[in-house]
């Protein structure tokens, strides 16, 4: 473990991102997610008293005294774990340690120094990175003597904190501050295409994310419900940057357990809402289910662009009629999503991902597309000649020439149609206009909104 003094910061480990990465590590249930949330100032990670709630690495962008850094929450690190979910979580913590520039080791002041703590410290001694050791749950002056137990680790600087109440967190960040570069040349992630990977449990969402990243970025397991927090991953492909979010599988409401899983599903739905585009992963071997339909409906309800990824298609590669059969299922289950592109592939075979990014680029461009008002009204007049507005009281409408349309929003594209008698515009005529808009302007993969207003 490296020694460091705040006035003489250690050099940062080279990292692909211009923003330094600060990882919070420690054994299970010491308060890592609580500290993560406190530093970010938002309840980003799920917090529960049950050990093992955090499984994947959870990322968030933070700033302290005008210096930015990326914070990483990790699952509980148990160096002795060798199999099952604890081993998978340990692997994620090890990956976080490897990629981080700065490490914050969090210990539990109330529990005292444990053998697992000592194993973690021993593991870190061979890592040439700045390590800040914080002792959590020191929330009153009476708790200060609890720190003494941890000095037997041989670490000169210990930082007593209460992650829950925020006590001592500023002092910890003050110590880290000299290691944060003073630069304004940091990336604005809010401008990147944000893509949520959604679907039922165990359809291959995390495997798809890992295939896209080409690394073990998230825990992959055959146990439904492995992913709990929505996990953001920065992806660079073909010189372009994307922000992917892996989400928890969304089960039928009656099968969702209260507590942690309920929070997970709620956060998955929120992740859809804050994304530009949803990649809905379907099980190509199992087919389209009623729950798939409900998830697709949630995507549509939140006005997000959508692309369907039919996973595990390698299992049906030898079935000549498989694709036709699956397309029939899609038309039956998703009559409201006929505009969404459909890709067939396997997350286990990265070569099948070759067309994914090109389609994502197309869909995202359509989601943000804006049509000039002049071009829209030229288009509208052509449409009205071929298919006039609905008849009013048995007589042809006389408002054709006075009808006017303009685009009022993007993400998703929304249009306002101004006519003399809005009540005469039927749902079927609006569907006709939507189909014509898609045909003329290639609005692939995005919902459209048509609003009728009185002129």
Sine and cosine of phi, psi and omega as CSV:
sin_phi,cos_phi,sin_psi,cos_psi,sin_omega,cos_omega
0.00,0.00,0.77,-0.64,-0.05,-1.00
-0.96,0.27,0.63,-0.78,0.17,-0.99
-1.00,0.05,0.53,-0.85,-0.01,-1.00
-0.52,-0.86,0.50,-0.86,0.12,-0.99
-0.86,-0.51,0.69,-0.73,-0.03,-1.00
-0.82,0.58,-0.52,0.85,-0.03,-1.00
-0.99,0.15,-0.21,0.98,0.01,-1.00
-0.77,-0.64,0.96,0.27,-0.11,-0.99
-0.89,0.45,0.62,-0.78,0.10,-1.00
-0.96,0.28,0.49,-0.87,0.02,-1.00
-0.91,0.41,0.57,-0.82,0.01,-1.00
-0.97,0.24,0.57,-0.82,0.12,-0.99
-0.91,0.41,0.71,-0.71,0.02,-1.00
-0.83,0.56,0.65,-0.76,-0.05,-1.00
-0.58,-0.81,0.52,-0.85,-0.09,-1.00
-0.92,0.38,-0.39,0.92,-0.02,-1.00
-0.99,-0.11,0.60,-0.80,0.06,-1.00
-0.94,0.34,-0.26,0.97,0.01,-1.00
-1.00,-0.07,0.82,-0.57,-0.01,-1.00
-0.90,0.43,0.52,-0.86,-0.05,-1.00
-0.96,-0.26,0.84,-0.55,0.01,-1.00
-0.92,-0.40,0.89,-0.45,-0.06,-1.00
-0.97,-0.26,0.75,-0.66,0.10,-1.00
-1.00,-0.10,0.87,-0.50,-0.05,-1.00
-0.79,-0.62,0.20,-0.98,0.01,-1.00
0.44,-0.90,0.15,-0.99,0.01,-1.00
-0.94,0.35,0.16,-0.99,-0.06,-1.00
-0.88,0.48,0.59,-0.81,0.21,-0.98
0.92,0.40,0.56,0.83,0.08,-1.00
-0.99,-0.16,-0.08,1.00,0.05,-1.00
0.96,-0.28,0.38,0.92,-0.04,-1.00
-0.88,0.47,-0.71,0.70,-0.02,-1.00
-0.92,0.39,-0.56,0.83,0.05,-1.00
-0.91,0.42,-0.68,0.74,0.05,-1.00
-0.91,0.40,-0.65,0.76,0.05,-1.00
-0.83,0.56,-0.76,0.65,0.00,-1.00
-0.90,0.43,-0.64,0.77,-0.04,-1.00
-0.90,0.43,-0.68,0.74,0.00,-1.00
-0.93,0.38,-0.63,0.78,0.01,-1.00
-0.97,0.26,-0.39,0.92,-0.04,-1.00
0.97,0.23,0.36,0.93,0.01,-1.00
-0.44,-0.90,0.46,-0.89,0.02,-1.00
-0.99,0.13,0.97,0.24,-0.05,-1.00
-0.99,0.10,-0.65,0.76,-0.01,-1.00
-0.99,-0.14,0.55,-0.83,0.08,-1.00
-0.95,0.31,0.72,-0.69,-0.02,-1.00
-0.86,-0.51,0.76,-0.65,0.02,-1.00
-0.47,-0.88,0.40,-0.92,0.00,-1.00
-0.97,0.24,-0.13,0.99,0.00,-1.00
-0.99,0.15,0.81,-0.58,0.02,-1.00
-0.88,0.48,0.56,-0.83,0.11,-0.99
1.00,-0.01,0.21,0.98,0.00,-1.00
-0.91,0.42,-0.72,0.69,0.05,-1.00
-0.99,0.12,0.80,-0.60,-0.03,-1.00
-0.88,-0.48,-0.77,0.63,0.05,-1.00
-1.00,0.09,0.17,-0.99,0.18,-0.98
-0.96,0.27,0.75,-0.66,-0.02,-1.00
-0.91,-0.42,0.83,-0.56,-0.12,-0.99
-0.95,-0.31,0.52,-0.85,0.11,-0.99
-0.46,-0.89,0.52,-0.85,0.02,-1.00
-1.00,-0.05,0.77,-0.64,-0.07,-1.00
-0.77,-0.64,0.30,-0.95,0.06,-1.00
-0.61,-0.79,0.61,-0.79,0.06,-1.00
-0.62,-0.78,0.85,-0.53,-0.02,-1.00
0.76,0.65,0.75,0.66,0.10,-0.99
0.94,0.35,0.22,0.98,0.10,-1.00
-0.90,-0.44,0.73,-0.68,-0.11,-0.99
-0.98,-0.18,0.46,-0.89,0.10,-1.00
-0.40,-0.92,0.30,-0.95,0.04,-1.00
-0.97,-0.26,0.82,-0.58,-0.06,-1.00
-0.99,-0.16,0.64,-0.77,-0.03,-1.00
-0.83,-0.56,0.84,-0.54,0.13,-0.99
-1.00,-0.09,0.64,-0.77,-0.04,-1.00
-0.80,-0.60,0.28,-0.96,0.11,-0.99
-0.96,0.28,0.20,-0.98,-0.01,-1.00
-0.89,0.46,0.76,-0.64,-0.04,-1.00
-1.00,-0.07,0.91,-0.42,0.08,-1.00
-0.86,-0.52,0.99,-0.16,-0.08,-1.00
-0.84,0.54,-0.37,0.93,-0.05,-1.00
-1.00,0.06,-0.16,0.99,-0.03,-1.00
-0.92,0.40,0.76,-0.65,-0.06,-1.00
-0.79,-0.61,-0.14,0.99,-0.01,-1.00
-0.43,-0.90,0.26,-0.97,0.04,-1.00
0.94,0.34,-0.29,-0.96,-0.03,-1.00
-0.87,0.49,-0.65,0.76,0.04,-1.00
-0.84,0.55,-0.60,0.80,0.01,-1.00
-0.94,0.35,-0.62,0.79,0.04,-1.00
-0.91,0.42,-0.67,0.75,0.02,-1.00
-0.91,0.41,-0.66,0.75,0.05,-1.00
-0.86,0.51,-0.64,0.76,0.01,-1.00
-0.88,0.48,-0.64,0.77,0.02,-1.00
-0.91,0.41,-0.63,0.77,0.04,-1.00
-0.91,0.42,-0.64,0.77,0.02,-1.00
-0.90,0.44,-0.63,0.77,0.05,-1.00
-0.91,0.42,-0.62,0.79,0.04,-1.00
-0.90,0.44,-0.67,0.75,0.03,-1.00
-0.88,0.47,-0.66,0.75,-0.04,-1.00
-0.91,0.41,-0.61,0.79,-0.08,-1.00
-1.00,-0.04,-0.24,0.97,-0.09,-1.00
-0.97,0.26,0.44,-0.90,0.12,-0.99
-1.00,-0.05,-0.56,0.83,-0.05,-1.00
-0.71,-0.70,0.65,-0.76,-0.01,-1.00
-0.90,-0.44,0.68,-0.73,0.14,-0.99
-0.91,-0.42,0.94,-0.35,0.05,-1.00
-1.00,0.00,0.88,-0.48,-0.04,-1.00
-0.97,-0.24,0.78,-0.63,0.03,-1.00
-0.89,-0.45,0.34,-0.94,-0.05,-1.00
-0.98,-0.20,0.94,-0.33,-0.04,-1.00
-0.90,0.43,-0.55,0.83,-0.04,-1.00
-0.95,0.31,-0.59,0.81,-0.02,-1.00
-0.98,0.19,-0.35,0.94,-0.06,-1.00
0.98,0.19,0.03,-1.00,-0.03,-1.00
-0.95,0.30,0.80,-0.60,-0.04,-1.00
-0.92,-0.40,0.31,-0.95,0.07,-1.00
-0.85,0.53,-0.58,0.82,0.03,-1.00
-0.91,0.42,-0.65,0.76,0.08,-1.00
-0.84,0.55,-0.70,0.71,-0.04,-1.00
-0.91,0.42,-0.59,0.81,0.04,-1.00
-0.92,0.40,-0.65,0.76,0.02,-1.00
-0.90,0.44,-0.70,0.71,0.02,-1.00
-0.87,0.49,-0.68,0.73,0.02,-1.00
-0.88,0.47,-0.62,0.78,0.03,-1.00
-0.88,0.47,-0.61,0.79,-0.08,-1.00
-0.98,0.18,-0.28,0.96,-0.07,-1.00
-0.90,0.44,-0.44,0.90,-0.01,-1.00
-1.00,-0.03,0.14,0.99,-0.05,-1.00
-0.97,-0.26,0.85,-0.53,-0.07,-1.00
-1.00,0.06,0.89,0.45,0.04,-1.00
-0.69,-0.73,0.45,-0.89,0.07,-1.00
-0.89,0.46,0.77,-0.64,0.02,-1.00
-0.83,-0.56,0.81,-0.58,0.05,-1.00
-0.94,-0.35,0.84,-0.54,-0.06,-1.00
-0.99,-0.16,0.90,-0.45,-0.01,-1.00
-0.93,-0.38,0.69,-0.72,0.04,-1.00
-0.97,-0.26,0.91,-0.41,-0.12,-0.99
-1.00,0.03,0.26,-0.97,0.08,-1.00
0.94,0.35,0.47,0.88,0.13,-0.99
-0.99,-0.16,0.99,0.12,-0.18,-0.98
-0.95,-0.32,-0.03,1.00,0.06,-1.00
-0.62,-0.79,0.38,-0.92,0.06,-1.00
-0.83,0.55,-0.51,0.86,0.00,-1.00
-0.91,0.41,-0.36,0.93,-0.03,-1.00
-1.00,0.07,-0.17,0.99,-0.06,-1.00
-0.84,0.55,-0.63,0.78,0.00,-1.00
-0.88,0.48,-0.32,0.95,-0.01,-1.00
-0.90,0.44,-0.38,0.93,-0.04,-1.00
-0.93,0.37,-0.49,0.87,-0.11,-0.99
-0.82,0.57,-0.58,0.81,-0.03,-1.00
-0.85,0.53,-0.47,0.88,-0.14,-0.99
-1.00,0.04,-0.18,0.98,0.01,-1.00
-0.94,0.33,-0.28,0.96,0.06,-1.00
-0.93,0.38,-0.16,0.99,0.09,-1.00
-0.95,0.31,-0.25,0.97,-0.02,-1.00
0.99,0.17,0.36,0.93,-0.01,-1.00
-0.98,-0.22,0.82,-0.57,-0.11,-0.99
-0.94,0.33,-0.68,0.73,-0.10,-0.99
-0.96,-0.27,0.93,-0.36,0.11,-0.99
-0.91,-0.41,0.62,-0.78,-0.06,-1.00
-0.91,-0.42,0.98,-0.22,0.05,-1.00
-0.95,0.31,0.75,-0.66,-0.01,-1.00
-0.64,-0.77,0.33,-0.95,0.26,-0.96
-0.83,-0.56,0.98,-0.19,-0.05,-1.00
-0.88,0.47,-0.56,0.83,-0.03,-1.00
-0.92,0.38,-0.67,0.74,-0.08,-1.00
-0.98,-0.19,-0.10,0.99,0.04,-1.00
0.99,0.12,0.09,1.00,-0.02,-1.00
-0.95,0.33,0.76,-0.64,0.07,-1.00
0.99,0.17,-0.12,0.99,-0.03,-1.00
-0.92,0.39,-0.65,0.76,0.01,-1.00
-0.89,0.46,-0.63,0.77,0.02,-1.00
-0.90,0.43,-0.63,0.78,0.06,-1.00
-0.89,0.46,-0.72,0.69,0.00,-1.00
-0.92,0.39,-0.54,0.84,0.07,-1.00
-0.87,0.49,-0.61,0.79,0.00,-1.00
-0.94,0.35,-0.58,0.81,0.00,-1.00
-0.97,0.23,-0.46,0.89,-0.15,-0.99
-0.75,0.66,-0.71,0.70,-0.03,-1.00
-0.88,0.47,-0.34,0.94,0.00,-1.00
-1.00,0.08,-0.13,0.99,-0.02,-1.00
-1.00,-0.02,0.80,-0.60,-0.04,-1.00
-0.92,0.39,0.69,-0.72,0.06,-1.00
-1.00,0.07,1.00,-0.01,-0.03,-1.00
-0.54,-0.84,0.54,-0.84,0.10,-1.00
-0.99,-0.14,0.01,1.00,-0.09,-1.00
-1.00,0.00,0.80,0.59,0.04,-1.00
-0.96,-0.29,0.42,-0.91,-0.12,-0.99
-0.98,0.20,0.68,-0.74,0.06,-1.00
-1.00,-0.02,0.99,-0.13,-0.06,-1.00
-0.92,0.39,-0.35,0.94,-0.04,-1.00
-0.91,0.41,-0.32,0.95,-0.03,-1.00
-1.00,-0.03,-0.10,0.99,-0.04,-1.00
-0.99,0.13,0.48,-0.87,0.14,-0.99
-0.86,0.51,0.81,-0.59,-0.03,-1.00
-0.96,-0.29,0.84,-0.55,-0.16,-0.99
-0.82,-0.57,0.87,-0.50,0.05,-1.00
-0.99,-0.11,0.76,-0.65,0.08,-1.00
-0.99,-0.14,0.91,-0.42,-0.15,-0.99
-0.79,-0.61,0.28,-0.96,0.05,-1.00
0.39,-0.92,-0.02,-1.00,0.06,-1.00
-0.93,0.37,0.25,-0.97,0.08,-1.00
-0.88,0.47,0.58,-0.81,0.18,-0.98
0.92,0.38,0.43,0.90,0.07,-1.00
-1.00,-0.10,-0.11,0.99,0.08,-1.00
0.94,-0.33,0.40,0.92,-0.05,-1.00
-0.90,0.43,-0.76,0.64,-0.03,-1.00
-0.92,0.39,-0.58,0.82,0.05,-1.00
-0.90,0.44,-0.62,0.78,0.04,-1.00
-0.90,0.43,-0.70,0.71,0.04,-1.00
-0.86,0.51,-0.70,0.71,0.00,-1.00
-0.90,0.44,-0.61,0.79,0.03,-1.00
-0.91,0.41,-0.62,0.78,0.03,-1.00
-0.91,0.42,-0.66,0.75,-0.04,-1.00
-0.99,0.16,-0.43,0.90,-0.05,-1.00
0.96,0.30,0.44,0.90,0.01,-1.00
-0.38,-0.92,0.18,-0.98,0.04,-1.00
-0.99,0.14,0.94,0.35,-0.06,-1.00
-0.98,0.22,-0.52,0.85,0.01,-1.00
-0.76,-0.65,0.40,-0.92,0.03,-1.00
-0.91,0.41,0.76,-0.66,0.08,-1.00
-0.89,-0.45,0.79,-0.61,-0.03,-1.00
-0.49,-0.87,0.44,-0.90,0.06,-1.00
-0.99,0.17,-0.05,1.00,-0.01,-1.00
-0.99,0.11,0.89,-0.46,0.03,-1.00
-0.84,0.54,0.64,-0.77,0.03,-1.00
1.00,-0.03,0.26,0.97,-0.01,-1.00
-0.89,0.46,-0.72,0.69,-0.01,-1.00
-0.99,0.12,0.76,-0.65,-0.01,-1.00
-0.87,-0.49,-0.79,0.62,0.06,-1.00
-0.99,0.11,0.60,-0.80,0.19,-0.98
-0.91,0.42,0.82,-0.57,-0.12,-0.99
-0.95,-0.30,0.85,-0.53,0.03,-1.00
-1.00,-0.02,0.69,-0.72,0.04,-1.00
-0.73,-0.69,0.79,-0.61,0.08,-1.00
-0.99,0.11,0.82,-0.57,-0.05,-1.00
-0.85,-0.52,0.73,-0.69,0.09,-1.00
-0.92,-0.40,0.85,-0.53,-0.01,-1.00
-0.65,-0.76,0.83,-0.56,0.01,-1.00
0.87,0.50,0.52,0.85,-0.01,-1.00
0.99,0.16,-0.03,1.00,0.02,-1.00
-0.96,-0.27,0.48,-0.88,-0.03,-1.00
-0.94,-0.35,0.64,-0.77,0.00,-1.00
-0.69,-0.72,0.47,-0.88,0.09,-1.00
-0.90,-0.44,0.95,-0.31,0.01,-1.00
-1.00,-0.09,0.61,-0.79,0.06,-1.00
-0.84,-0.54,0.89,-0.45,0.11,-0.99
-1.00,0.08,0.72,-0.69,-0.08,-1.00
-0.86,-0.51,0.31,-0.95,0.08,-1.00
-0.93,0.36,0.55,-0.84,0.07,-1.00
-0.90,0.44,0.65,-0.76,-0.06,-1.00
-0.97,-0.23,0.95,-0.32,0.01,-1.00
-1.00,0.00,0.13,-0.99,0.08,-1.00
-0.87,0.49,0.58,-0.81,-0.12,-0.99
-0.81,0.59,-0.65,0.76,-0.04,-1.00
-0.92,0.38,-0.30,0.95,-0.02,-1.00
-0.98,-0.18,-0.02,1.00,-0.03,-1.00
-0.99,0.15,0.84,-0.55,0.05,-1.00
-0.95,0.33,0.55,-0.83,0.09,-1.00
-0.94,0.35,0.31,-0.95,0.04,-1.00
1.00,0.02,-0.80,-0.60,-0.16,-0.99
-0.85,0.52,-0.74,0.67,-0.05,-1.00
-0.91,0.42,-0.60,0.80,0.04,-1.00
-0.88,0.48,-0.67,0.74,0.07,-1.00
-0.89,0.46,-0.64,0.77,-0.03,-1.00
-0.87,0.49,-0.73,0.69,-0.01,-1.00
-0.90,0.43,-0.67,0.74,0.03,-1.00
-0.86,0.50,-0.67,0.75,0.00,-1.00
-0.94,0.35,-0.53,0.85,0.08,-1.00
-0.90,0.44,-0.68,0.74,0.03,-1.00
-0.91,0.41,-0.61,0.79,0.06,-1.00
-0.92,0.40,-0.59,0.81,0.02,-1.00
-0.89,0.45,-0.59,0.81,0.08,-1.00
-0.88,0.47,-0.71,0.70,-0.06,-1.00
-0.90,0.43,-0.51,0.86,-0.01,-1.00
-1.00,-0.07,0.08,1.00,0.03,-1.00
-0.99,-0.14,0.31,-0.95,0.12,-0.99
-1.00,0.09,-0.59,0.81,-0.20,-0.98
-0.61,-0.79,0.63,-0.77,0.07,-1.00
-0.93,-0.37,0.77,-0.63,0.19,-0.98
-0.99,-0.10,0.95,-0.30,-0.01,-1.00
-1.00,0.04,0.91,-0.41,-0.04,-1.00
-1.00,-0.01,0.82,-0.57,0.03,-1.00
-0.90,-0.43,0.47,-0.88,0.01,-1.00
-1.00,0.06,0.96,-0.29,-0.05,-1.00
-0.90,0.43,-0.47,0.88,0.00,-1.00
-0.98,0.19,-0.59,0.80,-0.06,-1.00
-1.00,0.09,-0.51,0.86,-0.04,-1.00
0.99,-0.11,-0.04,-1.00,-0.07,-1.00
-1.00,0.04,0.76,-0.65,-0.04,-1.00
-0.93,-0.37,0.16,-0.99,0.04,-1.00
-0.88,0.47,-0.60,0.80,0.01,-1.00
-0.92,0.39,-0.57,0.82,0.10,-1.00
-0.85,0.53,-0.66,0.75,0.01,-1.00
-0.88,0.47,-0.65,0.76,-0.01,-1.00
-0.93,0.37,-0.61,0.79,0.03,-1.00
-0.92,0.39,-0.67,0.74,0.06,-1.00
-0.87,0.50,-0.62,0.78,0.04,-1.00
-0.90,0.44,-0.58,0.81,0.04,-1.00
-0.92,0.40,-0.61,0.79,0.06,-1.00
-0.89,0.46,-0.72,0.69,-0.02,-1.00
-0.92,0.40,-0.66,0.75,-0.02,-1.00
-0.86,0.50,-0.56,0.83,-0.01,-1.00
-1.00,0.01,0.09,1.00,0.11,-0.99
0.93,0.38,0.56,0.83,-0.02,-1.00
-0.99,-0.13,0.50,-0.87,0.15,-0.99
-0.92,0.40,0.32,-0.95,-0.12,-0.99
-0.50,-0.86,0.60,-0.80,0.12,-0.99
-0.70,-0.71,0.69,-0.73,-0.01,-1.00
-0.99,-0.14,0.82,-0.57,0.07,-1.00
-0.94,-0.34,0.92,-0.39,-0.01,-1.00
-1.00,0.01,0.98,-0.22,-0.11,-0.99
-1.00,0.06,0.25,-0.97,0.04,-1.00
0.89,0.46,0.44,0.90,-0.06,-1.00
-0.94,0.34,-0.30,0.95,0.05,-1.00
-0.89,0.46,-0.40,0.92,0.01,-1.00
-0.96,0.29,-0.25,0.97,-0.01,-1.00
-0.86,-0.51,0.29,0.96,-0.08,-1.00
-0.87,0.49,-0.48,0.88,-0.05,-1.00
-1.00,-0.01,0.01,1.00,-0.01,-1.00
-1.00,-0.08,0.96,-0.29,-0.09,-1.00
-0.89,0.46,-0.54,0.84,-0.06,-1.00
-0.99,-0.12,0.12,0.99,-0.12,-0.99
-0.90,0.43,-0.70,0.71,-0.08,-1.00
-0.91,0.40,-0.67,0.74,0.02,-1.00
-0.88,0.47,-0.66,0.75,0.02,-1.00
-0.90,0.44,-0.66,0.75,-0.02,-1.00
-0.93,0.37,-0.62,0.79,0.02,-1.00
-0.90,0.44,-0.58,0.82,0.07,-1.00
-0.90,0.44,-0.64,0.76,0.05,-1.00
-0.89,0.46,-0.67,0.75,0.01,-1.00
-0.89,0.47,-0.69,0.72,0.00,-1.00
-0.90,0.43,-0.57,0.82,-0.01,-1.00
-0.97,0.24,-0.67,0.74,-0.06,-1.00
-0.99,0.12,-0.54,0.84,-0.11,-0.99
-0.86,-0.50,0.82,0.57,0.02,-1.00
-0.90,0.43,-0.33,0.94,-0.02,-1.00
-1.00,-0.02,0.01,1.00,-0.09,-1.00
-0.79,-0.62,0.52,0.86,-0.05,-1.00
-0.92,0.39,-0.30,0.96,-0.01,-1.00
-0.99,0.11,-0.10,0.99,-0.05,-1.00
-0.99,0.13,0.79,-0.62,0.07,-1.00
-0.88,0.47,0.51,-0.86,-0.01,-1.00
-0.85,-0.52,0.82,-0.58,0.05,-1.00
-0.86,-0.51,0.66,-0.75,0.01,-1.00
-0.94,-0.34,0.73,-0.69,-0.01,-1.00
-0.10,-1.00,-0.25,-0.97,0.03,-1.00
-0.62,-0.78,0.80,-0.60,0.03,-1.00
-0.91,0.42,-0.36,0.93,0.03,-1.00
-0.99,0.16,-0.17,0.98,0.02,-1.00
-0.85,-0.53,1.00,0.03,-0.09,-1.00
-0.81,0.59,-0.43,0.90,0.01,-1.00
-0.87,0.48,-0.44,0.90,-0.02,-1.00
-0.97,0.24,-0.10,1.00,0.01,-1.00
-1.00,0.05,0.04,1.00,-0.15,-0.99
-0.85,0.52,-0.55,0.84,-0.04,-1.00
-1.00,-0.03,-0.13,0.99,-0.13,-0.99
-0.90,0.44,-0.75,0.66,-0.09,-1.00
-0.92,0.39,-0.59,0.81,0.05,-1.00
-0.88,0.47,-0.65,0.76,0.02,-1.00
-0.94,0.35,-0.62,0.79,0.05,-1.00
-0.88,0.47,-0.66,0.75,0.03,-1.00
-0.88,0.47,-0.69,0.72,-0.01,-1.00
-0.88,0.47,-0.73,0.68,-0.06,-1.00
-0.91,0.41,-0.68,0.74,-0.01,-1.00
-0.90,0.43,-0.62,0.79,0.03,-1.00
-0.89,0.45,-0.64,0.77,0.01,-1.00
-0.94,0.34,-0.56,0.83,0.00,-1.00
-0.89,0.46,-0.55,0.84,-0.04,-1.00
-0.97,-0.23,0.16,0.99,-0.11,-0.99
-0.95,0.30,0.62,-0.78,0.06,-1.00
-0.78,-0.62,0.75,-0.66,-0.01,-1.00
-0.97,-0.23,0.77,-0.63,0.04,-1.00
-0.86,0.51,0.57,-0.82,-0.07,-1.00
-0.87,0.50,-0.66,0.76,0.00,-1.00
-0.87,0.49,-0.73,0.69,0.01,-1.00
-0.90,0.44,-0.61,0.79,0.01,-1.00
-0.89,0.46,-0.67,0.74,-0.06,-1.00
-0.97,0.25,-0.50,0.86,0.15,-0.99
-0.89,0.45,-0.68,0.73,0.06,-1.00
-0.88,0.47,-0.70,0.72,-0.05,-1.00
-0.88,0.48,-0.69,0.73,-0.02,-1.00
-0.90,0.44,-0.60,0.80,0.07,-1.00
-0.89,0.45,-0.66,0.75,0.01,-1.00
-0.91,0.42,-0.67,0.74,-0.08,-1.00
-0.93,0.35,-0.48,0.88,0.07,-1.00
-0.92,0.40,-0.69,0.73,-0.02,-1.00
-0.97,0.23,-0.54,0.84,-0.08,-1.00
-0.57,-0.82,1.00,0.07,-0.08,-1.00
-0.87,0.49,0.28,-0.96,0.07,-1.00
-0.87,0.49,0.38,-0.92,-0.04,-1.00
-0.83,0.56,0.46,-0.89,0.00,-1.00
-0.93,0.36,0.64,-0.77,0.03,-1.00
-0.93,-0.38,0.87,-0.48,0.04,-1.00
0.78,0.63,0.70,0.72,0.09,-1.00
0.99,0.17,0.00,1.00,-0.02,-1.00
-0.84,-0.54,0.54,-0.84,0.04,-1.00
-0.85,0.52,0.62,-0.78,0.02,-1.00
-0.91,0.40,0.61,-0.79,0.01,-1.00
-0.97,-0.25,0.20,0.98,-0.09,-1.00
-0.98,-0.17,0.15,0.99,-0.07,-1.00
-0.81,0.58,-0.77,0.64,-0.07,-1.00
-0.95,0.32,-0.38,0.92,-0.03,-1.00
-1.00,-0.07,-0.04,1.00,0.05,-1.00
-0.93,0.38,0.57,-0.82,-0.09,-1.00
-0.60,-0.80,0.62,-0.79,0.00,-1.00
-0.71,-0.71,0.58,-0.81,0.06,-1.00
-0.52,-0.85,0.50,-0.87,0.06,-1.00
-1.00,0.07,0.78,-0.62,-0.09,-1.00
-0.95,-0.33,-0.15,0.99,-0.02,-1.00
-0.28,-0.96,0.29,-0.96,0.18,-0.98
-0.82,-0.57,0.14,-0.99,0.03,-1.00
0.79,0.61,0.88,0.48,0.05,1.00
-1.00,-0.01,0.26,-0.97,0.06,-1.00
-0.88,0.47,0.76,-0.65,0.01,-1.00
-0.77,-0.64,0.64,-0.77,-0.08,-1.00
-0.79,-0.62,0.61,-0.79,0.09,-1.00
-0.94,-0.33,0.83,-0.55,0.04,-1.00
-0.97,-0.25,0.88,-0.47,-0.02,-1.00
-0.98,-0.19,0.84,-0.54,0.02,-1.00
-0.68,-0.73,0.21,-0.98,-0.02,-1.00
-0.95,0.31,-0.55,0.83,-0.06,-1.00
-0.73,-0.68,0.99,0.12,-0.05,-1.00
-0.83,0.56,-0.51,0.86,-0.05,-1.00
-0.91,0.41,-0.26,0.97,-0.02,-1.00
-1.00,0.07,-0.21,0.98,-0.04,-1.00
-0.99,0.14,0.92,-0.39,-0.08,-1.00
-1.00,0.08,0.37,-0.93,0.07,-1.00
-0.84,0.55,-0.61,0.79,-0.01,-1.00
-0.92,0.40,-0.56,0.83,0.02,-1.00
-0.95,0.32,-0.60,0.80,0.06,-1.00
-0.90,0.44,-0.62,0.78,0.05,-1.00
-0.90,0.43,-0.61,0.79,0.05,-1.00
-0.89,0.46,-0.71,0.70,0.01,-1.00
-0.90,0.44,-0.65,0.76,0.02,-1.00
-0.88,0.48,-0.70,0.71,0.01,-1.00
-0.89,0.45,-0.61,0.79,0.03,-1.00
-0.93,0.37,-0.61,0.79,0.08,-1.00
-0.88,0.47,-0.69,0.72,0.01,-1.00
-0.91,0.42,-0.66,0.75,-0.02,-1.00
-0.92,0.40,-0.65,0.76,-0.08,-1.00
-0.99,0.16,-0.55,0.83,-0.12,-0.99
-0.87,-0.49,0.19,0.98,0.12,-0.99
0.82,0.57,0.73,0.68,0.02,-1.00
-0.98,0.20,0.94,0.34,-0.03,-1.00
-0.99,0.14,0.71,-0.70,0.16,-0.99
0.98,0.19,0.06,1.00,-0.02,-1.00
-0.81,-0.59,0.61,-0.79,0.15,-0.99
-0.95,0.32,0.42,-0.91,0.08,-1.00
-0.85,-0.53,0.56,-0.83,0.06,-1.00
-0.86,-0.51,0.78,-0.62,0.01,-1.00
-0.89,-0.46,0.88,-0.47,-0.02,-1.00
-0.94,-0.35,0.75,-0.66,0.00,-1.00
-0.98,-0.19,0.80,-0.60,-0.01,-1.00
-0.77,-0.63,0.46,-0.89,0.03,-1.00
-0.98,0.19,0.73,-0.68,-0.02,-1.00
-0.99,0.16,0.00,0.00,0.00,0.00
